[in-house]
Amino acid sequence: MLDWIKKRRSIRKYTTEPVSEADVQALLEAAMAAPSANNSQPWEFVVVREESLRRKLAETHTWSYMCADAPVVFVVCGHEDRSNHWVEDTSAATQNLLLAAAGLGLGAVWAVS
């Protein structure tokens, strides 16, 4: 596990190789395994593969431009009505996803908007 943590980097340029459904499922499972206050799990994950939607996501923030070229984008949504700690909880879920990506040999980056 320590190797995954040390291997994780913010990657902003991607290959055109698609991400398999098995890898997408593994990334979602890792994210959902994150701790959350009172086990509220105040998150929702949207998997975006469609090019036109990824391009729109790339335009939402100065630092989300890389969404346009990524083969898949995970949008992590937090529900503030389900927990007073939704920011921390979704951050933990996102970190799990990023660590799992590194473990699978995938490049990933966290873009906040």
C-alpha positions in Angstrom: 0.0 0.0 0.0 2.8 2.4 0.8 4.1 1.9 -2.7 0.7 3.1 -4.2 0.9 6.2 -2.0 4.5 7.0 -3.1 3.7 6.2 -6.7 0.7 8.5 -6.9 1.3 11.7 -9.0 -0.9 14.3 -10.6 -1.1 13.3 -14.2 -2.7 15.8 -16.7 -1.8 14.2 -20.0 -3.4 10.9 -21.0 -3.1 8.2 -23.6 -6.1 7.4 -25.8 -6.2 3.9 -24.3 -9.7 3.3 -22.8 -10.1 2.5 -19.2 -11.7 -0.9 -18.8 -15.1 -1.4 -17.1 -13.3 -3.6 -14.5 -10.9 -0.7 -13.7 -13.8 1.7 -13.4 -15.6 -0.6 -11.0 -12.4 -1.1 -8.9 -12.0 2.7 -8.7 -15.6 3.2 -7.6 -15.3 0.4 -5.0 -12.1 2.1 -3.7 -13.8 5.4 -3.4 -16.9 4.0 -1.7 -14.7 2.2 0.8 -13.5 5.6 2.2 -14.4 6.5 5.8 -17.2 8.9 6.4 -18.6 10.5 9.5 -21.3 8.3 11.1 -21.0 6.2 7.9 -23.2 8.7 6.2 -21.4 8.2 2.8 -22.6 11.6 1.6 -21.2 11.1 -1.9 -22.3 10.3 -5.4 -20.0 9.4 -8.3 -20.8 10.1 -11.9 -18.7 8.3 -14.5 -18.3 10.4 -17.7 -17.0 8.7 -20.8 -18.9 10.7 -23.5 -16.5 13.1 -25.3 -18.9 16.0 -25.5 -19.6 15.9 -21.8 -15.9 15.6 -20.9 -15.2 18.7 -23.1 -18.0 20.6 -21.2 -16.4 19.6 -17.9 -13.1 20.8 -19.1 -14.6 24.3 -19.5 -16.0 24.5 -15.9 -12.8 25.6 -14.3 -9.3 26.9 -15.2 -7.7 23.7 -13.8 -10.1 21.1 -15.3 -8.9 21.5 -18.9 -7.5 17.9 -18.8 -11.0 16.4 -18.7 -11.3 16.9 -22.4 -8.6 14.4 -23.2 -9.1 11.9 -20.4 -10.7 8.6 -21.5 -13.0 8.7 -18.4 -13.8 11.4 -15.8 -15.2 10.7 -12.3 -17.3 13.5 -10.9 -17.4 13.3 -7.1 -20.5 15.0 -5.7 -21.0 15.7 -2.0 -24.4 16.0 -0.4 -24.2 18.6 2.3 -27.7 17.7 3.5 -26.5 14.2 4.5 -23.5 15.2 6.7 -21.8 18.2 8.3 -18.5 16.6 7.2 -19.3 16.0 3.5 -16.2 18.0 2.4 -13.9 15.8 4.4 -15.8 12.6 3.5 -15.8 13.3 -0.3 -12.1 14.2 0.0 -11.3 10.9 1.5 -13.3 9.1 -1.2 -11.4 11.0 -3.9 -8.1 10.2 -2.3 -9.0 6.5 -2.3 -9.9 6.8 -6.0 -6.6 8.4 -6.8 -4.6 5.9 -4.8 -6.4 3.0 -6.5 -5.7 4.6 -9.9 -2.0 4.6 -9.1 -2.2 1.0 -8.0 -3.8 0.1 -11.3 -1.2 1.9 -13.3 -3.5 4.7 -14.3 -2.8 8.4 -14.4 -5.2 10.7 -12.6 -5.5 14.1 -11.1 -7.9 15.9 -8.7 -9.5 19.0 -10.2 -11.8 21.0 -8.0 -14.6 23.1 -9.4 
